[in-house]
Amino acid sequence: MHFEKGGKVIIILKPGALKEDADTILKKIKSEGLKPLYMPGTERTVIGAIGDERKLGKCHFENYPCVEKITQVLSPYKLVSREVHSGNTVVKIGKAKIGGKKIVVMAGPCAIESFDQMLATANIVKSAGAEVLRGGAFKPRTSPYAFQGLGLEGLKILKDVSRETGLPTITEVVEVADVETVSNYADAFQVGARNMQNFRLLKELGQARKPVVLKRGMAATLEDLLLAAEYIVAEGNPNVIFCERGIRTFETATRNTLDLAAVPHLKKKSHLPVIVDPSHGTGVRDYVAPMSAAAIACGADGVIVEVHVHPEAALSDGQQSLNAEEFSELMKKLRLFAAAAGREL
């Protein structure tokens, strides 16, 4: 086969191909001085080969009986592109499946403050139908004087509450040094807007393998976001979920400008799931429900919402957090919007 300069080859193996088949091709890629990527999936195994197109042409991957399809990807984000995988990738956090027919709601407080606060909030979101519990242990804040989170103590609380309620958890990781620790206590990582282009952190998360919710940076283009996801997937972790959480514009009526056009664009360009954060996207409690509904209407695979047992006493983001009654009402409305969109909640 002839390959154009600067491209990357994606080799899709046939259903039922064995690990030994993949190993044979990976060994061939390495022997030619090319960089191999191994991405086993539930239905197909995908292998990537990066390097000199002249060497790629000499590999003759089409001659291997286990190979179903060979594709050259020319877009700058290669592994996350629809060119590689035309179907939708489904990412699992615990039993929750993000990217399928069912819309997943992740909910919980911005910050973990105590075991009692976290357990009470977890019971609220679980009883209303949320499938994933969110809560921040490490809180990077604009002001150095704002509450920065409980750190390791918060992670321990999160895990204890997860055991008691059965809810899988997601929490933010802010430093490379914390990845292993956070991995021991949570089911999924969140990369905040300020860290979207922290490439060392992204690479480390790519090696950690657990699901990653990647939030869009406050001044990032959608191509920036796609390329940030590429860093994670290129290290061998295909379990990435995009999160639109608003961008910074000249508008001051809301905390950020929630760019819902990002959802269909990302869905068109990438096979990875997309969720929306209407809490940070607006910063206004009254706007969370309508923007959650709008997110479902434009094709989002889920929403991540801030909920607190006592928003008026919250140490972080109380002004945008829903209470028990408000969250219950939100879930009732979202079920109607999900049904109208031909999906479930």
C-alpha positions in Angstrom: 0.0 0.0 0.0 1.1 3.6 -0.6 0.9 6.0 2.3 1.0 9.8 2.1 3.6 11.7 4.0 2.8 12.7 7.6 0.0 10.1 8.0 -0.6 7.4 10.6 -1.7 3.9 9.9 -4.6 2.4 11.8 -4.9 -1.4 11.5 -8.3 -2.9 12.5 -8.3 -6.6 13.2 -11.2 -9.0 12.4 -13.6 -10.0 15.1 -12.2 -12.9 17.0 -8.6 -12.1 16.3 -6.3 -13.4 19.0 -3.8 -11.5 21.2 -1.1 -13.5 19.5 -2.3 -12.1 16.1 -1.9 -8.6 17.5 1.5 -9.4 19.0 2.8 -10.5 15.6 1.8 -7.3 14.0 3.1 -5.2 16.9 6.5 -7.0 16.6 6.6 -6.2 12.9 6.0 -2.6 13.6 8.7 -2.4 16.2 11.2 -4.2 13.9 10.8 -1.6 11.3 11.7 1.2 13.7 8.1 2.5 13.9 6.1 3.3 17.0 3.3 0.8 17.8 0.0 1.5 19.6 -2.1 -1.3 20.9 -5.8 -0.5 21.6 -7.9 -3.6 22.4 -11.7 -3.0 22.4 -14.8 -4.9 23.3 -15.6 -5.6 19.6 -12.4 -4.9 17.7 -8.7 -4.6 18.4 -7.1 -1.6 16.8 -3.3 -1.2 16.2 -1.6 2.0 15.3 1.7 2.4 13.5 3.5 5.8 13.5 6.6 6.7 11.6 8.3 7.1 8.2 5.7 6.4 5.5 8.4 4.6 3.4 8.8 2.1 6.2 5.0 1.8 6.7 4.7 0.9 3.0 7.1 -2.0 3.4 5.1 -3.6 6.3 2.4 -5.0 4.0 -0.2 -5.2 6.8 -2.8 -6.2 4.3 -1.1 -9.6 4.0 -2.0 -10.7 7.5 -5.1 -12.9 7.6 -6.3 -11.3 10.9 -6.4 -7.8 9.4 -9.9 -6.5 8.4 -9.1 -2.9 7.4 -6.1 -0.5 7.1 -6.7 3.2 7.2 -4.4 6.2 7.0 -5.5 9.0 9.2 -4.4 12.5 8.1 -6.1 14.7 10.7 -3.9 16.0 13.5 -5.9 14.2 16.1 -5.7 10.6 14.8 -6.9 8.1 17.4 -9.9 10.1 18.6 -11.0 10.8 15.0 -14.1 9.3 13.4 -11.8 8.3 10.6 -10.4 5.6 12.9 -13.7 4.5 14.4 -17.0 5.3 12.7 -19.1 4.0 15.6 -19.6 5.6 19.0 -17.2 4.6 21.8 -18.9 3.7 25.1 -16.9 4.5 28.2 -17.8 2.7 31.5 -17.5 4.3 34.9 -18.5 1.5 37.3 -21.7 0.2 35.8 -22.6 3.5 34.1 -22.1 3.4 30.3 -21.4 6.8 28.7 -21.9 7.1 25.0 -24.7 4.6 24.4 -28.4 5.1 24.2 -28.8 5.9 27.9 -28.0 9.4 29.0 -25.9 9.4 32.2 -26.2 12.0 35.0 -23.2 12.6 37.2 -23.9 14.6 40.3 -22.6 15.7 43.7 -20.9 18.6 45.4 -18.2 20.8 44.0 -16.1 20.0 47.1 -16.0 17.2 49.7 -16.4 18.9 53.0 -17.2 16.0 55.4 -18.4 12.4 55.5 -21.9 13.4 56.6 -22.2 16.1 53.9 -20.9 13.7 51.2 -23.1 10.8 52.3 -26.3 12.9 52.5 -25.6 14.4 49.1 -24.9 11.0 47.6 -28.2 9.6 48.9 -30.0 12.6 47.3 -28.5 12.1 43.8 -28.8 8.3 43.9 -32.5 8.4 44.9 -33.2 10.8 42.0 -31.5 8.6 39.5 -27.9 9.8 39.1 -25.4 7.0 38.2 -22.1 8.6 39.1 -21.1 10.6 42.2 -18.9 13.6 41.7 -16.9 15.3 44.5 -13.7 17.3 44.6 -10.9 16.5 47.0 -8.3 18.7 45.4 -9.8 22.1 44.4 -7.6 24.4 42.3 -9.2 27.9 42.8 -8.8 31.2 41.2 -8.1 32.8 44.6 -5.4 31.3 46.9 -7.6 32.2 49.9 -10.6 30.1 48.7 -11.2 26.6 50.1 -8.8 24.2 48.3 -10.3 20.9 49.3 -9.5 18.2 51.9 -7.0 16.3 49.8 -6.3 12.8 50.8 -8.9 13.0 53.6 -11.4 13.9 51.0 -10.5 11.0 48.8 -11.0 8.6 51.7 -14.4 10.1 52.4 -15.3 9.7 48.7 -14.4 6.0 48.7 -16.2 5.3 52.0 -19.4 7.0 50.6 -19.0 5.0 47.3 -18.9 1.7 49.3 -22.0 2.7 51.3 -24.1 3.8 48.4 -22.8 1.7 45.5 -22.2 4.7 43.3 -19.0 4.9 41.2 -17.1 8.1 41.7 -15.3 10.8 39.7 -12.9 13.4 41.2 -10.4 15.9 39.8 -6.7 15.2 39.6 -4.5 18.2 39.4 -0.9 17.0 39.5 1.1 14.1 38.0 2.3 13.1 41.5 -1.4 12.6 42.6 -2.5 10.3 39.8 -1.7 7.0 41.6 -3.2 8.2 44.8 -6.4 9.4 43.2 -6.6 6.1 41.2 -6.7 4.2 44.4 -9.8 6.0 45.7 -11.9 7.0 42.7 -13.3 5.2 39.7 -12.6 8.0 37.2 -10.4 11.0 36.8 -11.6 14.5 36.0 -9.2 16.9 34.3 -10.3 20.5 35.0 -10.3 23.4 32.6 -7.0 24.8 34.0 -5.2 21.5 33.3 -6.6 20.6 29.8 -3.2 21.3 28.2 -1.1 20.0 31.1 0.5 17.5 28.7 2.6 15.7 31.3 -0.6 15.0 33.3 -2.5 13.9 30.2 0.3 11.4 29.4 0.3 10.0 32.9 -3.5 9.6 32.8 -3.1 7.8 29.5 -0.9 5.2 31.2 -3.3 5.0 34.2 -6.1 3.4 32.0 -9.0 4.6 34.2 -11.8 6.7 32.5 -10.9 10.4 32.1 -13.5 13.2 31.9 -11.6 15.9 30.0 -13.0 19.4 30.5 -12.5 22.0 27.9 -10.2 24.9 28.8 -11.7 28.3 29.3 -10.0 29.7 26.2 -9.5 26.5 24.3 -10.7 25.8 20.7 -12.4 22.5 20.0 -9.3 21.3 18.1 -7.2 22.1 21.2 -9.6 19.8 23.1 -9.5 17.0 20.5 -5.7 17.1 20.5 -5.6 17.1 24.4 -7.7 13.9 24.2 -5.2 12.5 21.7 -2.4 12.8 24.3 -4.3 10.4 26.6 -5.4 7.9 23.9 -2.0 7.9 22.3 -0.6 6.5 25.7 -3.0 3.6 25.5 -6.1 4.8 27.3 -9.2 4.9 25.0 -11.5 5.8 27.9 -11.9 9.5 27.4 -15.1 11.6 27.8 -15.2 15.2 26.5 -16.8 17.8 28.7 -18.1 21.1 27.5 -18.1 23.4 30.6 -18.3 26.9 29.1 -15.6 29.2 27.7 -14.6 32.7 28.7 -16.1 35.5 26.5 -17.0 39.2 26.9 -20.4 38.2 28.4 -20.8 38.8 32.1 -24.4 37.6 32.7 -23.1 34.1 33.4 -19.9 32.7 34.8 -18.9 31.3 31.4 -20.5 31.1 28.0 -21.8 27.5 27.6 -20.9 26.6 24.0 -23.5 23.9 23.2 -22.5 23.9 19.5 -19.4 22.1 20.7 -21.5 19.0 21.3 -22.6 18.2 17.7 -19.2 19.3 16.4 -17.3 16.9 18.8 -19.7 14.1 18.0 -19.1 14.7 14.2 -15.3 14.8 14.5 -14.8 12.1 17.2 -16.1 8.8 18.3 -15.6 9.6 22.0 -18.6 10.5 24.2 -19.5 14.1 25.1 -21.1 15.4 28.3 -22.0 19.0 29.4 -21.4 20.8 32.7 -24.2 23.4 33.0 -23.2 24.2 36.6 -19.8 25.7 35.7 -21.1 26.6 32.3 -23.5 29.2 33.7 -22.6 29.6 37.4 -26.3 30.3 38.1 -28.5 27.8 39.9 -31.7 28.8 37.9 -30.0 28.2 34.6 -28.7 24.7 35.3 -32.0 22.9 34.5 -32.7 24.6 31.1 -29.2 24.2 30.0 -29.1 20.5 31.0 -32.2 20.0 28.9 -30.6 21.9 26.0 -27.5 19.7 26.3 -29.6 16.6 25.8 -31.5 18.2 22.9 -28.3 18.8 21.0 -26.9 15.3 21.5 -24.9 15.2 24.7 -24.4 11.7 26.3 -24.8 13.1 29.8 -24.5 16.0 32.1 -22.4 16.6 35.3 -24.3 18.7 37.8 -23.4 20.2 41.2 -25.7 19.2 44.0 -25.3 19.9 47.7 -27.4 18.9 50.7 -27.2 22.5 51.9 -26.1 24.8 49.1 -26.4 27.9 51.3 -23.6 26.5 53.5 -21.4 25.1 50.7 -17.7 25.9 50.9 -17.5 26.0 47.1 -19.9 27.0 44.3 -23.0 27.1 46.5 -24.6 29.7 44.1 -24.7 27.1 41.3 -25.5 24.0 43.3 -29.0 22.4 43.4 -30.6 21.2 46.5 -32.5 17.9 46.9 -35.8 19.1 45.6 -34.3 21.0 42.7 -32.3 18.0 41.6 -35.2 15.7 41.8 -37.3 18.0 39.6 -34.4 18.3 37.2 -34.2 14.5 36.8 -38.0 14.3 36.1 -37.7 16.9 33.3 -34.6 15.4 31.8 -36.4 12.0 31.5 -39.0 13.7 29.2 -36.3 15.4 27.1 -34.4 12.1 26.8 -37.5 10.3 25.6 -38.1 13.1 23.0 -34.6 12.6 21.8 -35.1 8.9 21.4 -32.9 8.0 24.4 -33.3 6.9 28.0 -32.3 8.3 31.4 
